[in-house]
């Protein structure tokens, strides 16, 4: 029985690692497409190339839309837009939230009270309606969407890292370092960063995931740049087509951007889960 359980664990470990590897390959493909899209021998994403509403074929792998533009090319280019939004939000929100969390957790007192109050206020807001209102006020733009998502997302790393720093700063080795003249930046570099960087990595990945989904949702509602051709804008264009579900067009025009989005979200979520799991070991 013991050998059987061990074999089950080995199989689970083997296949789970294979799943993470598979998801990593998928993410690499997405990143490769986003960076080197201009080198691909595909039809231009923003120019009518053929007759409108063509079914998938060798020339148009996912057909054409109501303007005759190649849907496959739009989705490939949309990968760049979606990743730019996701990575930008991940960088700004995770770094900004981490800095605030470190300051609040280590310095305490008034800074910590202001930080906690700000986190409570942001978290109390309904996120999607807030981003919709903010996007409508600021106007349809990729920069405005990044700003709106960052304004919501920084609280996650700030809260987690602040909690971790509060626990660490009361440890004996931190107190000893302070008595021997160790300043804030020395303690941050030598002691705090080692403990908090796994949290920063996990929150960075999760914010990317959340930002891409949020951008797709806002674009779907028409609050993104109409010329951006992100996955959400392709969805928005498809849904606005009159009676699309009464035709066969939805099979390639509507389903394909959803699949692009779902595959990316599931892949990056699997990787984030594995990193989080290993960081706790």
SULNORZI-V897437 format. One record per residue. N is the residue number from 1. PSI is psi in radians with two decimals (* if undefined). BURIAL is # if it has 9 or more other C-alpha atoms within 8 Angstrom, else .. D_LAST is the distance of its C-alpha to the last C-alpha in Angstrom with 1 decimal. Layout:
((N & PSI & BURIAL & D_LAST) (N & PSI & BURIAL & D_LAST))
//
This chain:
((1 & -0.69 & . & 26.4) (2 & -0.73 & . & 23.3) (3 & -0.63 & . & 23.8) (4 & -0.78 & . & 24.3) (5 & -0.67 & . & 21.0) (6 & -0.70 & . & 19.3) (7 & -0.66 & . & 21.3) (8 & -0.74 & . & 20.3) (9 & -0.70 & . & 16.6) (10 & -0.71 & . & 17.6) (11 & -0.78 & . & 19.8) (12 & -0.77 & . & 17.3) (13 & -0.73 & . & 14.8) (14 & -0.87 & . & 17.9) (15 & -0.56 & . & 19.4) (16 & -0.74 & . & 16.4) (17 & -0.64 & . & 15.9) (18 & -0.67 & . & 19.6) (19 & -0.75 & . & 19.6) (20 & -0.72 & # & 17.3) (21 & -0.76 & . & 19.7) (22 & -0.77 & . & 22.6) (23 & -0.63 & # & 21.6) (24 & -0.68 & # & 21.1) (25 & -0.73 & . & 24.6) (26 & -0.80 & # & 26.0) (27 & -0.69 & # & 24.7) (28 & -0.71 & . & 26.2) (29 & -0.77 & . & 29.4) (30 & -0.81 & # & 29.6) (31 & -0.72 & # & 29.1) (32 & -0.76 & # & 31.6) (33 & -0.77 & # & 34.1) (34 & -0.67 & # & 33.7) (35 & -0.75 & . & 34.4) (36 & 0.40 & . & 37.1) (37 & -0.71 & # & 38.8) (38 & -0.34 & . & 42.1) (39 & -0.14 & . & 42.3) (40 & 2.42 & . & 42.2) (41 & 1.12 & . & 45.6) (42 & 2.88 & . & 45.4) (43 & 2.50 & . & 48.0) (44 & 2.36 & . & 47.8) (45 & -0.39 & # & 45.8) (46 & 0.25 & . & 48.3) (47 & 2.36 & . & 51.6) (48 & 2.29 & . & 53.4) (49 & -0.33 & # & 53.5) (50 & -2.91 & . & 55.4) (51 & 2.69 & . & 56.7) (52 & 2.64 & # & 54.9) (53 & 0.80 & # & 52.6) (54 & 2.55 & # & 52.6) (55 & 2.79 & # & 50.5) (56 & 2.42 & # & 47.8) (57 & -3.09 & . & 49.5) (58 & -0.62 & . & 49.2) (59 & -0.70 & . & 50.2) (60 & 1.74 & # & 48.1) (61 & -0.56 & . & 44.9) (62 & 0.39 & # & 44.2) (63 & -2.95 & # & 47.8) (64 & 2.81 & # & 49.3) (65 & -2.88 & # & 49.4) (66 & -0.10 & . & 52.5) (67 & 0.04 & . & 53.2) (68 & 0.22 & # & 52.9) (69 & 2.50 & # & 49.7) (70 & 2.13 & # & 47.3) (71 & -0.68 & # & 44.3) (72 & -0.75 & # & 42.0) (73 & -0.68 & # & 42.8) (74 & -0.72 & # & 42.1) (75 & -0.64 & # & 38.6) (76 & -0.80 & # & 37.8) (77 & -0.62 & # & 38.9) (78 & -0.46 & # & 37.2) (79 & -0.71 & # & 33.9) (80 & -0.81 & # & 34.6) (81 & -0.83 & # & 35.5) (82 & -0.70 & # & 32.5) (83 & -0.60 & # & 30.0) (84 & -0.78 & . & 31.9) (85 & -0.83 & # & 31.6) (86 & -0.85 & # & 27.9) (87 & -0.69 & # & 26.9) (88 & -0.81 & # & 29.4) (89 & -0.70 & # & 28.1) (90 & -0.75 & # & 24.5) (91 & -0.94 & # & 25.6) (92 & -0.81 & # & 27.9) (93 & -0.73 & # & 26.0) (94 & -0.74 & # & 22.5) (95 & -0.81 & # & 24.0) (96 & -0.80 & # & 26.6) (97 & -0.64 & # & 24.3) (98 & -0.75 & # & 21.9) (99 & -0.79 & # & 24.9) (100 & -0.69 & # & 26.2) (101 & -0.70 & # & 23.0) (102 & -0.82 & # & 22.8) (103 & -0.79 & # & 26.5) (104 & -0.74 & # & 26.4) (105 & -0.67 & # & 23.5) (106 & -0.78 & # & 24.7) (107 & -0.66 & . & 28.4) (108 & -2.72 & # & 28.6) (109 & -2.26 & . & 32.1) (110 & -0.68 & . & 34.2) (111 & -0.75 & # & 31.7) (112 & -0.70 & # & 29.0) (113 & -0.74 & # & 31.6) (114 & -0.72 & . & 32.8) (115 & -0.86 & # & 29.4) (116 & -0.68 & # & 28.5) (117 & -0.72 & . & 32.0) (118 & -0.73 & . & 31.7) (119 & -0.75 & # & 28.4) (120 & -0.70 & . & 30.1) (121 & -0.84 & . & 33.1) (122 & -0.77 & # & 31.4) (123 & -0.39 & # & 29.2) (124 & -0.29 & . & 32.3) (125 & 2.45 & . & 34.1) (126 & 2.02 & . & 34.1) (127 & -0.90 & . & 32.3) (128 & -0.85 & . & 34.3) (129 & -0.65 & . & 37.7) (130 & -0.77 & # & 37.0) (131 & -0.60 & # & 36.2) (132 & -0.82 & # & 39.3) (133 & -0.78 & . & 41.5) (134 & -0.73 & # & 40.1) (135 & -0.66 & # & 40.6) (136 & -0.64 & # & 44.1) (137 & -0.78 & . & 45.0) (138 & -0.46 & . & 43.8) (139 & 2.75 & . & 45.0) (140 & 1.85 & # & 43.7) (141 & 2.55 & # & 41.9) (142 & -0.71 & # & 38.5) (143 & -0.72 & . & 38.2) (144 & -0.63 & # & 38.9) (145 & -0.75 & # & 36.3) (146 & -0.76 & # & 33.6) (147 & -0.78 & # & 34.8) (148 & -0.73 & # & 34.7) (149 & -0.72 & # & 31.2) (150 & -0.65 & # & 29.9) (151 & -0.47 & . & 31.7) (152 & -0.58 & # & 29.7) (153 & -0.33 & # & 26.2) (154 & -0.34 & # & 25.7) (155 & -0.52 & # & 24.9) (156 & -0.96 & # & 21.5) (157 & -0.60 & # & 19.9) (158 & -0.79 & # & 22.3) (159 & -0.79 & # & 21.2) (160 & -0.77 & # & 17.4) (161 & -0.63 & # & 17.8) (162 & -0.75 & # & 20.6) (163 & -0.72 & # & 18.6) (164 & -0.74 & # & 15.8) (165 & -0.67 & # & 18.6) (166 & -0.69 & # & 20.5) (167 & -0.70 & . & 17.8) (168 & -0.68 & # & 17.4) (169 & -0.30 & # & 21.2) (170 & 0.06 & . & 22.0) (171 & 2.67 & . & 20.0) (172 & -0.69 & . & 22.5) (173 & -0.49 & . & 21.7) (174 & -0.78 & # & 22.5) (175 & -0.69 & # & 25.7) (176 & -0.72 & . & 26.6) (177 & -0.66 & # & 26.3) (178 & -0.67 & # & 28.5) (179 & -0.55 & . & 31.1) (180 & 0.21 & . & 31.4) (181 & 0.19 & . & 32.3) (182 & 2.15 & # & 29.1) (183 & -3.13 & . & 29.8) (184 & -0.81 & . & 27.7) (185 & -0.59 & . & 27.2) (186 & -0.82 & . & 26.3) (187 & -0.66 & # & 23.6) (188 & -0.81 & # & 22.3) (189 & -0.75 & # & 22.2) (190 & -0.54 & . & 21.0) (191 & -0.84 & # & 18.5) (192 & -0.78 & # & 17.9) (193 & -0.63 & # & 17.4) (194 & -0.58 & . & 14.5) (195 & -0.51 & . & 12.6) (196 & -0.23 & # & 14.2) (197 & -0.56 & . & 14.4) (198 & -0.64 & # & 11.3) (199 & -0.69 & # & 13.1) (200 & -0.72 & # & 16.3) (201 & -0.82 & . & 15.4) (202 & -0.78 & # & 14.3) (203 & -0.60 & # & 17.4) (204 & -0.82 & # & 19.6) (205 & -0.75 & # & 19.0) (206 & -0.61 & # & 19.5) (207 & -0.67 & # & 22.6) (208 & -0.82 & # & 24.0) (209 & -0.86 & # & 23.7) (210 & -0.68 & # & 25.3) (211 & -0.71 & # & 28.0) (212 & -0.73 & # & 29.1) (213 & -0.74 & # & 29.6) (214 & -0.74 & # & 31.3) (215 & -0.71 & # & 33.6) (216 & -0.71 & # & 34.5) (217 & -0.77 & # & 35.4) (218 & -0.69 & # & 37.4) (219 & -0.66 & # & 39.1) (220 & -0.58 & # & 39.9) (221 & 0.03 & . & 41.7) (222 & 0.36 & # & 43.6) (223 & 0.14 & # & 42.0) (224 & 3.03 & # & 40.9) (225 & 2.08 & # & 43.1) (226 & -0.29 & . & 45.4) (227 & 0.02 & . & 45.6) (228 & -0.50 & # & 41.9) (229 & 0.61 & # & 41.6) (230 & 2.98 & # & 38.0) (231 & -0.70 & # & 36.7) (232 & -0.64 & # & 37.6) (233 & -0.60 & # & 41.1) (234 & -0.72 & # & 41.7) (235 & -0.77 & # & 40.8) (236 & -0.76 & # & 43.1) (237 & -0.68 & . & 45.9) (238 & -0.77 & # & 45.6) (239 & -0.59 & # & 45.6) (240 & -0.24 & . & 48.6) (241 & 2.23 & . & 50.6) (242 & 2.23 & . & 53.1) (243 & 0.70 & . & 52.7) (244 & -0.57 & # & 49.9) (245 & -0.14 & . & 48.9) (246 & 0.03 & . & 52.5) (247 & -3.14 & . & 52.2) (248 & -0.03 & . & 50.1) (249 & -0.57 & # & 48.8) (250 & -0.43 & # & 45.7) (251 & -0.55 & . & 44.4) (252 & -0.47 & # & 43.7) (253 & -0.61 & # & 44.1) (254 & -0.72 & # & 41.8) (255 & -0.67 & # & 39.3) (256 & -0.82 & # & 38.4) (257 & -0.56 & # & 37.0) (258 & -0.75 & # & 35.0) (259 & -0.74 & . & 33.5) (260 & -0.78 & # & 32.7) (261 & -0.81 & # & 30.9) (262 & -0.76 & . & 29.0) (263 & -0.75 & . & 27.8) (264 & -0.80 & # & 26.4) (265 & -0.78 & # & 24.8) (266 & -0.67 & . & 23.1) (267 & -0.84 & # & 21.9) (268 & -0.51 & # & 20.4) (269 & -0.69 & # & 18.8) (270 & -0.76 & # & 17.1) (271 & -0.75 & # & 15.8) (272 & -0.70 & # & 14.6) (273 & -0.72 & . & 12.8) (274 & -0.75 & # & 11.0) (275 & -0.76 & # & 10.2) (276 & -0.72 & # & 9.1) (277 & -0.77 & . & 6.8) (278 & -0.57 & . & 5.3) (279 & -0.34 & . & 5.6) (280 & -0.17 & . & 3.8) (281 & * & . & 0.0))
//
